[in-house]
Amino acid sequence: MSELKFTEDKHVVQQTQKSPRVEIKKDKCKGCRLCILYCPTKHLKLSPQFNKKGRQFVEPRETTGCVGCGFCFSMCPDACIEIYTKDEG
């Protein structure tokens, strides 16, 4: 099972699991929900928290797995999402 963690700078929400891994730049995210809408596994959700701009940001769910399809990455108009397909330490 994966878990969510915030990086030291608290600007990136990161899902920790072996492969694939989704990272979302929370302070850049405007919460448009396009990534949520197009995720085939419903792996992303709107956070109950707010970023520095006062907007709810998107974060990975703990109970579902990313398949690495890239739909979220492709749909994000602000390039807030990065997908890593193998564990990079």
C-alpha positions in Angstrom: 0.0 0.0 0.0 1.2 3.5 -0.7 1.3 6.5 1.6 1.4 10.2 1.1 4.2 12.4 2.3 5.2 16.0 2.0 8.7 16.9 0.9 10.9 19.0 3.1 9.8 22.3 1.4 6.1 21.3 1.8 5.5 22.3 -1.9 5.1 18.9 -3.4 2.7 16.1 -2.5 4.4 12.8 -3.2 3.0 9.3 -3.2 5.5 6.8 -1.9 5.4 3.5 -3.6 7.7 1.5 -5.8 6.3 2.1 -9.2 4.8 4.2 -10.7 4.9 7.3 -8.5 2.9 10.6 -8.8 4.2 13.9 -7.6 2.0 17.0 -7.5 3.3 20.5 -7.0 0.6 21.6 -4.6 1.3 25.4 -4.6 1.2 25.4 -8.4 -2.1 23.4 -8.6 -5.3 25.5 -9.1 -7.6 22.6 -8.4 -9.2 22.5 -11.9 -9.9 18.8 -11.4 -9.0 17.8 -15.0 -6.5 15.2 -13.8 -9.2 13.8 -11.4 -11.7 13.6 -14.2 -9.4 11.7 -16.7 -7.7 9.3 -14.2 -8.9 5.8 -15.2 -8.1 4.4 -11.8 -9.6 7.3 -9.8 -6.2 7.6 -8.1 -6.4 11.4 -7.6 -8.6 13.4 -5.3 -9.1 17.0 -4.2 -7.4 17.7 -0.9 -9.3 19.1 2.0 -6.3 21.4 2.5 -5.5 24.7 0.7 -2.3 25.8 -0.9 -0.7 29.3 -0.6 -3.0 30.7 -3.2 -6.0 29.6 -1.2 -7.0 26.8 -3.6 -7.7 23.2 -2.9 -5.0 21.1 -4.6 -5.0 17.6 -6.0 -3.3 14.7 -4.2 -3.0 10.9 -4.7 -5.4 8.6 -2.9 -3.8 6.1 -0.5 -6.1 3.3 -1.4 -5.7 3.1 -5.1 -2.8 2.6 -7.4 -1.4 4.6 -10.3 -0.9 2.7 -13.5 1.4 5.3 -15.0 -0.9 6.0 -18.0 0.0 9.7 -18.0 -3.5 11.1 -18.5 -3.2 13.3 -15.5 0.1 14.7 -16.6 -1.3 15.4 -20.1 -4.4 17.1 -18.9 -2.8 19.4 -16.3 -2.8 22.9 -17.9 -0.3 24.2 -15.3 2.2 21.3 -15.5 1.8 20.4 -11.8 2.1 16.7 -12.2 5.1 14.4 -12.7 4.9 10.7 -13.0 7.9 8.4 -12.3 7.6 4.8 -13.5 10.3 3.3 -11.4 11.6 3.8 -7.9 14.4 6.3 -8.0 15.5 6.0 -4.4 
